[in-house]
Amino acid sequence: MNDNNISDLTNQWIELLGSKPKQAIEFYCENIIPSLLPQLKKEFANTYQQNNKYDCLISLLGFTPETSVLAYQFCQPEKFIVLYTEESSTYLEKVVNYSKVPIYSFFHEKVIELPSNKGVYQALEAALQRVPKGSRVAIDLTGGKKIMSGALAVAAGVLDIDLIYIDFRDYMPEFRKPKPESSYIHLVTNPMKLSIDIFGDIEITRAVDFFNVGKYDISSQLFAEAGKSMSNPRMAEIFTNISDFYSCWNIFKFKEALQISSTLLDQILRFSFQMSPKFQFDIERLQKQRETINKLAEGDKDYILLNFYFTAERYERTSQHDIATLLYYRTIEGIFEKILEEGTENFDRSKPNYSLLKVDKEELRKKYISVRQKVYEHTSQQEPLPDKIAMFDAFCIIEALEKEFTNKFPINRVANIANIRNKSIYAHGIEPLTEKDVYTIRNFTREVMTKYLSIRKTGAIDSERDKFEFIKLEFKNH
């Protein structure tokens, strides 16, 4: 909308209002409405994220045709039905002429003013009988008497029909007219669904609480249920998908998570405006995590190691100490395995082929025993290299290979980590691990990971955090 053009048109229209009111109506419909439409459509789309096209528009005609004409031009429906009274019937012809509606698309129903608004409901019923089932219908409430508009609003709520109202920001009291350039189309909230949305908000709050403590399966169910009882379920649908995305990721179903992420980000970017007034969350982190889950689904070993570590942190935060400990331990095992693999192909800890290490096997065995005896003094000199390499054995072999990595870590400390893991009820223990246990293994894991990343020259742990740490959902103004 060209501001100078609409200002000039408004000034011309105002001059006509004072001296030639009939010409003012024609001027408004023929000149001002076409100038307003592009901005009205753009603002409507940005505000409500839906198009302005309806299959049928039902408009309440008052004592001037402009609002019905503007509503028709805005919606461009295939069927245009005007509800009128005896007093407003003289404007029907002007509505047809100024709106330029094809005569085969235009219908009208007379409202007989009866007690309890029965006449309004009868006219609406007759109008709706002209509308094919499944059509997208809107009712324009702008014209007509307030009591009629109120009756139509209630009926629309029961029938779940969109309500539109031509609203304004600036009013010219001397002419009893709104300033044209301040006009906008208001999509009125369905009054019959307000209480349902309030209930939905309560469910959303519960779902957010579960989401933020990592109970993604429960939050998914609650978001989905809340969406069923909301007039606009888009936000609930998106949060259901985020819950499902993290739920799959959290249990290492990377390919399923990848499938969800393919549409999730597009949803969020398209509809973030609906969430931003109420929620704040890190969209940029979610965008980074789309690439992360892709790497995990491809089996990238470095990403898998980092994922073990950050998943362990999540479980530790929810006091699931045994699971956290096993994941920290799994991180250490994975790093030791990566170090053993350096310079080899297909070295497998579960079925180790020591010839791939490119050293004399007997010499390696003797050094391995020497290292192991630092902790287990009674280790036999005849003990063979292990046929399955556990975490502590891997460390001993790495040190026997004289790799620089082990220098920082006293072997007794490594043995203690193995003992902590073995105490877990998920390993060989019979009692849950303590906070002290998980603290000890987490600090060791962090040091091992830091050393590994420095050798790989891929940055520090915390520089990788945004790729792996799940977002939180936060209410604004809570």
C-alpha positions, 0 to 999 in steps of 0.5 A: 500500500502506497502511503502517499496514494492512500492519503490522497485518496482518503483526503478526496473521500473525506471531501465527498463525505461532507458534500456528496455522501452517495458519491463517497460510498462509490469512491470508497468502493471503487478506489480505496478498497483496491488500494487497501487489499494488498496490505490487508491480505499481507497483514492477515497472512502474517498475523494468522498464518493462513490465507484469506480465501474462503469458499463461502462468505456470509456477510451481515449487511448494515446501513452502508454497503462498504463493509460487505464489499470490502469483506467480499473483495478480501475473501473472494469466495465462490459463494457470497451470501448477504444477510439483510433486514428490511431497513438495509435491503436498499443497499443490496444492489450497491453491494452487488455492483461495487463488489463485482460479484458474479450474479451466479455467486451471489445470494441473500437471505432476509433476517426477520427481526423476531424475539430471541434472535430466532430470525437471525438463526433462521437466515443463517440456517437458510444460508448454510443450506446453500453451502456444500459440505466441507466448504471453508466458510467465514461470517463477516460480523462488521455490518448490521445491528450489534444484537445480530452480530452477537447472535451470529458469533454464538452460532458460529461458535457452535458450528465452528465457523470462522468469524471475521471483523473489519477492524481499525486503529484510528477513528474519525469521530467527526465523520463517524468513520474509521481512517481507511489506512488503519483498517485491518481484518480481525479473525475473531477467536471462537468464543465457544472454544475459549474455555477449552483452550484454557484447559489446553494451557493447563495440559501444555504446562504439565507437558512442559514440566515433563519435557524439561526433566527429560520425560519425552515419552510422557510429554509427547502424549500430553502435548498430543492430548492438549492439542485435541482440545485446542482451537489452534493445535499447531503449537501442541503438534510441534511440541509433540514432534520435538518430544518424539525427536528427543525421545528417539534420540535419547534411546539411540534410535537415530534414524527414526529421529532423523526422519522426524527432524526432516519436517520438524524444523520446517514446521518450527520456522514456518509457525514460530510466530505462534509460539514466540509470544508464549514460549522461548526456546533455542531454535538455532540449537535445534538447527545445529542438531539436525546435522548432529542427528544426521551424523549419528544416523550415519554412524560417525564414531566421534559424534557417537562418543560425544553423544554417549558423554552428553547423554550421560550428563542428561541422565545424571541430571535426573539422578539416574546414576547407574545409567549415567555411569554406564554411559560415561564408562561407554564413552571411555571405552569408545575413546580407548578403542579409537586410540587403538584403531589409529593407524589400523583398519578394522581393529575390533575390541570384541575380536582383536587381531593384534597383528593389525597393531603392527608390533611384535605380538609377544613383545606386546604381551610382555609389556601388557603384563608389565603394565597390568602388574602395576595394579594386579601384582599377581598377574601371571607372566604367562597370561595371554593378551585378552581375546576380548578387550575391556576398558582397563585392558585397553588402557594397559595395551595403549600404555604397552604401545607407548602411546602418548595418551596414557601419560596423564592418567595413573593406572590405579585411577583407571582401575578404580573407574572399572571397579565403580562400573562393576558395582552398578546393578547393571553390571555386577553389583546389587545396589544403586551407585551413589552421587559420589560414584557418578561424580568420580567417573564423570570427572575422569570421563571429561578428562579423557574426552578433553585429552582425546579432543586435543589430540584430534584438534577438534575443540573442547567439550563445551564447544560441542555442547550445543550440538548435543544438549537438548533444548528447554521450553520456557514460558515467557512472563512466568 
